[in-house]
Amino acid sequence: MCCRVAQGSGRDKIKKKMKARGDTPTITPRLNLAPTQDALVAVQASGDVRLEAMRWGLIPPWARDKSIGAKLANARAETIDEKPSFRQPFRRRRCLLPVDGYYEWESWPSGKQPVYYSMRDGDLFCLAGLWETWTTPEQTDEPELPGLGQSQAETLCTFTVVTTTPNRLAKRVHDRMPVIVHPADYGNWLSPESKAADLKRLLWPFDDEPMQEHHVTPLMNNPRFEAPACIEPIIN
């Protein structure tokens, strides 16, 4: 799984990294970004890369309510083109999530110990994602209460992070890792012209050599905790 990431870089740095065009939404940088929270994601629109604000946790168009999003924070690469929730987004609505790093949890006798994964050079990297648009379904089973008027429809853009088998570094802690897309393949992943067979070949474990890991404070187990300590190494 991948259910916590650090997107602490400012939007200008993210925009430069993604070579994005157009206006960039204002999003609070987070070092402890969790599902149901908003993130900056890169999509392709009219041939250009653009940054959009989306909520983490994909909500399929047919969902009756948005609570399902919390269960769809990740999509397995092996079945991405088979599952009803992910099949259409995989074909038509792919995105990239730029991050400074991501977290997994190691089992210790004292409890769950968070481990932070990042690049040795400190650069941003991108996780493969899918996105969808969801609008509140019309409620026809109950009549409107007099005087209250009609409820306002809610529209959300949401995304999920694709996961795969781990590389040598990640498998010490977990049997899954997020799909990290090589910069040379950003265009292929985002392009609506890419074929499914070519896309599936991108969904492999990233090379472990450029990556690093270290333990961080258990305080970040609480998704409300936001501080530089989230990503700072601790001495065991």
C-alpha positions in Angstrom: 0.0 0.0 0.0 0.9 3.7 -0.2 -1.3 5.7 2.1 0.9 8.6 3.1 3.3 10.8 1.1 5.2 14.1 1.5 4.4 16.8 -0.9 6.1 19.6 0.9 7.7 21.4 -2.0 6.1 24.7 -3.1 3.9 24.8 -6.2 6.6 26.7 -8.1 9.1 23.9 -7.7 6.5 21.3 -8.6 5.5 23.3 -11.7 9.1 23.6 -12.8 9.7 19.8 -12.3 6.6 18.9 -14.3 7.2 21.6 -17.0 3.6 22.5 -16.5 1.7 25.3 -18.1 -1.2 27.5 -17.0 -2.2 28.6 -13.5 -1.4 26.4 -10.6 -4.0 25.9 -7.8 -3.1 27.0 -4.4 -2.5 23.9 -2.2 -1.0 23.9 1.2 2.3 21.9 1.1 2.1 18.8 3.3 4.8 16.5 4.7 2.1 14.1 5.9 -0.4 13.9 3.1 -3.1 11.3 3.6 -6.1 10.0 1.7 -9.2 12.3 1.6 -6.8 15.3 1.6 -6.1 17.5 -1.5 -2.8 17.2 -3.5 -1.3 18.7 -6.7 -1.4 16.2 -9.5 -0.2 16.5 -13.1 -2.5 15.7 -16.0 -2.3 16.3 -19.7 -4.9 18.7 -21.3 -4.8 19.9 -24.9 -1.3 18.6 -25.3 0.1 20.4 -22.3 0.9 19.2 -18.8 -1.2 21.0 -16.2 -1.4 20.9 -12.4 -4.7 20.3 -10.8 -5.9 20.1 -7.2 -7.5 16.7 -6.5 -8.6 14.7 -3.5 -6.7 11.5 -2.7 -9.0 8.4 -2.9 -10.7 7.7 -6.3 -14.5 7.9 -6.4 -16.0 6.2 -9.4 -18.7 8.0 -11.3 -21.2 5.4 -10.3 -20.6 5.6 -6.6 -23.6 6.6 -4.5 -21.5 8.6 -2.0 -17.9 9.7 -1.6 -17.0 7.5 1.3 -15.8 4.8 -1.1 -12.8 7.0 -1.9 -11.1 6.1 1.4 -11.0 2.5 0.2 -9.6 3.3 -3.2 -6.5 5.2 -2.3 -4.4 2.6 -4.2 -4.8 0.5 -7.4 -2.9 -2.7 -7.9 -0.9 -2.6 -11.2 -1.6 -6.3 -11.8 -5.4 -5.7 -12.1 -5.6 -2.1 -13.1 -7.1 -2.9 -16.5 -9.7 -5.3 -15.0 -11.2 -3.7 -11.9 -14.4 -1.7 -12.7 -13.3 1.2 -10.6 -10.0 1.6 -12.4 -10.5 0.2 -15.9 -11.7 3.4 -17.6 -9.4 5.8 -15.8 -6.4 3.6 -16.8 -7.5 3.9 -20.4 -8.3 7.6 -20.4 -7.5 9.5 -17.2 -3.9 8.9 -15.9 -2.0 11.4 -13.7 1.2 11.8 -11.9 1.6 12.7 -8.2 4.8 14.7 -7.6 6.3 13.9 -4.1 9.3 14.5 -2.0 8.9 11.0 -0.6 6.5 8.4 0.7 6.0 6.4 3.9 5.5 2.8 4.9 5.3 1.2 8.3 7.6 -1.4 9.9 6.4 -3.7 12.6 8.3 -3.3 15.8 7.6 -4.8 19.3 6.8 -1.2 20.4 4.3 -0.7 17.5 4.3 0.6 14.0 7.4 2.5 13.1 7.2 4.8 10.0 9.9 4.6 7.3 10.4 7.4 4.9 11.5 6.7 1.3 13.0 9.4 -0.9 15.7 10.0 -3.6 19.3 10.3 -2.7 19.6 13.5 -4.7 16.7 15.1 -2.8 14.8 15.7 -6.0 11.0 15.3 -6.5 9.8 12.2 -8.1 6.4 11.1 -9.5 4.0 8.3 -8.6 1.7 6.9 -11.2 -1.9 7.7 -10.6 -5.4 7.5 -12.1 -8.1 10.2 -11.7 -11.8 10.6 -12.0 -14.6 13.2 -11.7 -17.5 12.4 -9.4 -20.8 14.3 -9.0 -23.3 13.8 -6.2 -26.0 11.6 -7.6 -29.6 13.0 -7.7 -31.5 12.0 -4.7 -34.9 10.8 -5.9 -36.0 8.4 -3.2 -37.0 11.1 -0.7 -39.1 14.3 -1.4 -37.7 17.7 -0.8 -38.7 19.2 2.5 -40.9 22.3 2.0 -38.9 25.6 2.2 -35.5 24.0 2.1 -35.0 24.2 -1.7 -32.9 21.8 -3.7 -29.5 20.5 -2.4 -26.4 21.7 -4.2 -24.6 19.0 -6.2 -21.0 18.4 -5.3 -18.3 17.7 -7.9 -15.0 16.3 -6.9 -11.8 15.4 -8.9 -10.2 12.4 -7.2 -7.2 10.2 -7.8 -5.6 6.9 -6.7 -1.9 5.8 -6.6 -0.9 2.7 -8.5 1.2 0.1 -6.6 3.4 -2.8 -7.6 5.7 -5.4 -6.2 8.6 -3.9 -4.1 12.2 -3.4 -5.1 15.1 -4.7 -2.9 15.0 -1.6 -0.7 11.2 -1.4 -0.2 10.6 -5.2 0.4 12.4 -5.1 3.7 9.3 -3.4 5.1 6.4 -4.1 2.8 5.3 -6.4 0.0 4.1 -3.4 -2.1 5.4 -0.1 -3.2 4.0 2.8 -5.3 4.8 2.8 -9.0 7.5 5.5 -9.5 7.6 6.7 -13.1 10.9 7.5 -14.7 11.1 11.1 -15.9 11.6 9.9 -19.5 8.2 8.1 -19.3 6.1 11.0 -17.9 4.8 11.9 -21.4 4.0 8.2 -22.2 2.0 7.8 -18.9 0.0 11.0 -19.4 -0.6 10.8 -23.1 -4.1 9.8 -24.2 -2.5 8.2 -27.2 -0.5 5.6 -25.3 -1.6 2.0 -25.7 -2.4 -0.2 -22.7 0.3 -2.7 -23.4 2.9 0.0 -23.4 1.5 1.5 -20.2 1.6 -1.8 -18.4 5.3 -2.0 -19.1 5.8 1.1 -17.0 4.3 -0.5 -13.9 7.4 -2.2 -12.6 9.4 -1.6 -9.4 11.7 1.4 -9.6 15.4 0.8 -9.4 16.4 0.9 -5.7 19.9 2.4 -6.3 18.8 6.0 -6.5 16.5 5.6 -3.4 17.1 5.9 0.3 15.2 5.1 3.5 15.3 6.2 7.1 13.1 5.9 10.2 11.1 9.0 11.2 9.1 10.1 14.2 6.0 8.0 15.2 4.2 11.3 15.7 3.5 11.3 12.0 1.3 8.2 12.5 -1.3 10.9 13.2 -2.3 12.4 9.8 -3.0 15.7 11.6 0.7 16.0 12.6 2.5 18.4 10.2 6.0 19.5 11.0 9.5 19.2 9.5 10.1 16.3 11.9 7.8 14.2 9.6 10.8 13.5 7.3 13.8 14.0 9.6 15.8 10.9 10.4 15.6 9.6 14.0 18.4 7.6 15.7 17.2 4.1 16.7 
